[in-house]
Amino acid sequence: MPNDTSREAPIVIDAALVRTLIAAQFPQWSDLAIKPVRHGGWDNRTFHLGDHMTVRLPSGASYAAQVQKEQYWLPRLAPQLPLPIPEPVALGEPDEHYPWHWSVYRWLAGETAKRERIADLPQFANDLAAFLTALQGADATGGPVPGAHNFHRGGSLSVYDAQTRQAIAVLGGAIDTGLATAVWDAALAAAWSGPPVWLHGDVASGNLLVRDHRLSAVIDFGTCGVGDPACDLAIAWTLFEGESRQSFKAALPLDPATWARGRGWTVWKALIVYAGLPGTNPLEKENAKHILGEVLADDRDP
């Protein structure tokens, strides 16, 4: 689930910039090849650094606070989780060439989770549910609370109420606006009163890696934090369907109110992208239409 839509214009981030930064700050790696990672991300730009590392740079100021958060918390979370997550190797400093902190990570092999790469989608759903259960059970003491650093993931959906209703109005005649409004209202009314737990914040197919046709790693913790884990449920409608969706729901020990809020997070993002609100990715419009259809058709489950 990509981030909020209040985005500044991106700066140019290319291999030449990365080469300059590496040469200045980590000259021991200056002889390593640098090339863009295929599907390198929207919020961050990612580059191979040799065969065993990557360089990851925020694409704008809105994402800059995520770098030091990941550097601090990922090594603390990793021992508590059943699958690999990104391992920071070095922290790059802002300089005259690039204005924000940036990271060097150990390379995690694998391909992004597309259905055709997954041998058993219900088993994949169970494996992901096990990972999220472990994440939610990790020690949340002192963890980052929802805010601008993660676009309020783990916080109240009410932050996006006006934007969601704007998108519904724009889409009048194109969708069942009554049903969309009902799903959104139900999400807002579904109270969360549990203790804060860890959440990933963007559990999407592009942030799940597959090796040998199974879930092998979870990446991109830029929107992680501690709070309400409902936002991590969007994958139920963006990747899973039918048996795999039911497997995912059954494997997560969450109450109906949390699922209602998860549905709300999914509807919000699909609506604003399908409506083409400013800052959204126009290339994702058709996919957002499909996701919206999935979540609205599934509005009474579980």
C-alpha positions in Angstrom: 0.0 0.0 0.0 1.8 3.1 -1.2 1.9 6.2 0.9 0.0 9.5 1.3 -0.6 11.7 -1.8 1.0 14.9 -0.5 4.2 14.4 -2.5 6.8 16.9 -3.4 8.5 16.9 -6.9 11.1 14.2 -6.9 14.8 14.9 -7.4 16.8 13.1 -10.0 18.3 10.0 -8.5 20.4 7.9 -10.8 23.4 5.6 -10.9 25.7 8.6 -11.4 24.5 10.2 -8.2 24.9 6.9 -6.3 28.4 6.5 -7.6 29.3 10.0 -6.4 27.9 9.3 -3.0 29.7 6.0 -2.6 33.0 7.4 -3.7 32.8 10.3 -1.3 31.5 8.4 1.8 32.3 4.7 1.3 35.4 4.7 -1.0 36.1 1.0 0.0 33.1 0.2 -2.3 33.9 2.6 -5.1 35.0 -0.1 -7.5 31.7 -2.1 -7.2 29.2 -2.0 -10.1 26.2 0.2 -9.6 22.9 -0.3 -11.5 19.2 0.2 -10.8 17.2 -2.5 -9.2 14.4 -3.6 -11.5 11.1 -2.3 -10.0 13.2 -0.1 -7.6 10.3 1.6 -5.9 8.2 4.7 -5.8 9.0 6.2 -2.4 12.6 5.2 -2.6 15.1 4.5 -5.4 17.2 1.3 -5.1 20.4 0.3 -6.8 22.6 -2.8 -6.8 26.0 -2.2 -5.2 28.1 -5.0 -6.5 26.5 -8.5 -6.1 25.7 -8.5 -2.4 24.5 -5.0 -1.4 21.9 -2.4 -2.4 21.8 1.4 -2.0 18.4 2.8 -1.1 17.7 6.6 -1.3 14.4 8.4 -0.4 12.9 10.0 -3.5 11.6 13.0 -1.5 11.7 14.7 1.9 8.4 13.0 2.9 10.3 9.7 3.1 13.6 10.9 4.6 12.7 10.2 8.2 12.2 6.5 7.4 15.9 5.9 6.8 17.2 6.3 10.4 14.1 4.5 11.7 14.9 1.5 9.6 18.6 1.6 10.5 17.7 1.5 14.2 14.8 -0.8 14.3 15.4 -3.5 11.7 18.3 -5.1 13.5 16.2 -5.3 16.6 13.2 -6.8 14.8 15.1 -9.3 12.7 15.8 -11.9 15.5 12.1 -11.9 16.4 10.8 -12.7 12.9 10.6 -16.0 11.0 11.7 -14.6 7.7 14.6 -12.4 6.5 14.1 -8.7 6.5 16.5 -6.0 5.2 19.8 -5.8 7.0 21.4 -2.4 7.2 25.1 -2.3 6.4 25.9 1.4 6.4 24.2 4.8 6.8 24.9 7.5 4.3 24.9 11.2 5.3 23.4 14.2 3.5 25.9 16.2 1.5 26.0 18.8 -1.3 24.9 16.1 -3.8 21.9 14.7 -2.0 20.0 16.3 0.9 18.9 13.3 3.0 20.2 10.3 4.8 20.4 7.1 2.8 21.1 3.4 3.4 23.3 0.5 2.2 21.7 -2.9 2.8 22.6 -6.5 2.4 21.1 -7.8 -0.8 18.1 -10.1 -0.4 17.7 -12.5 -3.3 14.2 -13.2 -4.7 11.5 -12.0 -7.0 8.5 -9.9 -6.1 5.4 -11.8 -5.3 3.3 -12.2 -8.4 0.7 -15.0 -8.5 2.4 -16.8 -11.3 5.6 -17.1 -9.2 3.8 -18.7 -6.2 3.2 -22.4 -6.3 0.6 -22.6 -3.5 -1.2 -19.3 -2.9 -3.1 -20.5 0.3 0.2 -21.7 1.7 1.8 -18.4 0.8 -1.1 -16.7 2.7 -0.5 -18.9 5.7 3.2 -18.1 5.7 2.6 -14.4 5.4 0.0 -14.6 8.2 2.6 -16.3 10.4 5.1 -13.6 9.7 2.6 -10.8 10.6 1.6 -12.6 13.7 5.3 -12.7 14.8 5.7 -9.1 13.9 2.7 -8.1 15.9 4.1 -10.1 18.8 7.5 -8.5 18.7 8.5 -6.2 21.5 6.9 -2.8 20.8 8.5 -0.9 23.7 9.7 2.5 22.4 8.6 1.8 18.9 7.7 4.7 16.5 4.1 5.8 16.9 2.0 6.7 13.9 2.7 10.1 12.3 4.1 11.8 9.3 7.1 9.4 9.1 4.7 6.6 8.1 1.8 8.5 6.8 -0.3 7.6 9.9 -0.2 3.9 9.3 -1.3 2.3 12.6 -3.2 5.4 13.5 -6.8 6.6 12.8 -8.3 6.3 9.4 -10.1 9.6 10.1 -6.9 11.4 8.9 -8.0 10.4 5.3 -11.8 10.9 5.7 -12.0 14.1 3.6 -9.8 12.6 0.9 -11.8 9.4 0.7 -15.1 11.2 0.5 -13.6 13.4 -2.2 -12.6 10.3 -4.2 -16.1 8.8 -3.8 -17.7 12.0 -5.1 -15.3 12.0 -8.1 -16.2 8.4 -8.9 -19.9 9.0 -8.9 -21.4 6.9 -11.7 -18.3 4.7 -12.0 -18.7 2.7 -8.8 -21.3 1.9 -6.2 -20.8 5.0 -4.2 -23.4 4.0 -1.6 -21.5 0.7 -0.9 -18.1 2.4 -0.9 -19.4 5.0 1.6 -20.9 2.2 3.8 -17.6 0.3 3.9 -15.7 3.5 4.7 -18.2 4.5 7.5 -18.0 1.0 9.0 -14.2 1.2 9.1 -14.3 4.6 10.8 -16.8 3.3 13.4 -14.8 0.1 14.2 -13.0 1.1 17.4 -9.5 -0.2 18.1 -8.6 -0.5 21.8 -5.8 -3.0 21.9 -2.2 -2.3 22.9 0.1 -0.9 20.2 1.8 -3.7 18.1 4.4 -3.6 15.4 3.0 -3.1 11.8 4.8 -3.2 8.5 2.7 -0.5 7.0 2.9 -1.5 3.3 2.3 -5.2 3.0 2.1 -5.3 -0.8 3.2 -7.8 -3.4 6.2 -5.6 -4.4 7.5 -5.9 -0.8 7.2 -9.7 -0.5 10.0 -11.8 -2.0 9.6 -15.3 -3.5 12.2 -18.0 -3.9 11.5 -21.5 -5.0 7.8 -20.4 -5.4 7.4 -19.6 -1.7 7.5 -16.5 0.5 11.2 -15.9 1.3 11.6 -12.4 2.7 9.7 -9.2 3.6 11.3 -5.9 2.6 10.7 -2.1 2.7 9.8 -1.2 6.3 9.8 2.5 5.7 6.2 2.9 6.9 6.6 0.6 9.9 5.6 1.6 13.4 3.6 0.6 16.4 -0.1 1.0 16.7 -3.2 -0.6 15.0 -2.1 -3.4 12.6 -5.2 -3.1 10.4 -3.4 -1.4 7.6 -1.4 -4.6 7.0 -4.5 -6.5 6.0 -4.9 -4.9 2.6 -3.0 -7.7 1.0 -6.1 -9.9 1.6 -7.7 -8.0 -1.4 -4.7 -6.8 -3.4 -3.1 -10.3 -3.8 -5.3 -13.0 -2.4 -8.7 -14.2 -3.5 -11.1 -17.1 -2.8 -9.4 -19.8 -0.8 -6.1 -17.9 -0.3 -8.0 -14.9 1.1 -9.9 -17.2 3.5 -6.7 -18.9 4.5 -5.1 -15.5 5.3 -8.1 -14.4 7.3 -8.3 -17.7 9.2 -4.6 -17.7 10.1 -4.6 -14.2 11.7 -6.0 -13.9 15.2 -7.8 -10.6 14.7 -11.3 -9.5 15.5 -14.0 -8.3 13.0 -13.4 -4.7 13.9 -9.8 -4.9 12.8 -10.8 -6.5 9.5 -13.3 -3.7 9.0 -10.5 -1.2 9.4 -8.3 -3.2 7.2 -11.0 -3.0 4.5 -11.1 0.7 5.1 -7.4 1.2 4.5 -7.8 -0.8 1.3 -10.8 1.1 0.1 -9.1 4.5 0.8 -6.1 3.7 -1.3 -8.0 2.1 -4.2 -10.5 5.0 -4.3 -7.9 7.8 -4.4 -5.8 6.0 -7.1 -8.8 5.1 -9.2 -10.1 8.7 -8.9 -6.7 10.0 -10.0 -6.4 12.4 -7.0 -3.2 14.5 -7.0 0.0 12.6 -6.2 -1.3 9.1 -7.0 0.4 6.9 -9.7 -1.7 7.0 -12.9 -0.2 3.7 -14.0 -1.9 2.0 -11.1 -5.4 3.2 -12.0 -6.7 0.0 -13.6 -5.2 -2.1 -10.8 -6.9 0.2 -8.2 -10.2 -0.4 -10.0 -9.8 -4.1 -9.7 -8.9 -3.9 -6.1 -11.8 -1.7 -5.3 -14.1 -4.3 -7.0 -12.6 -7.1 -4.9 -12.9 -5.3 -1.5 -16.4 -4.0 -2.2 -17.6 -7.4 -3.3 -16.1 -8.8 -0.1 -17.6 -6.2 2.2 -19.5 -8.5 4.4 -16.6 -10.9 5.2 -15.5 -12.2 7.6 
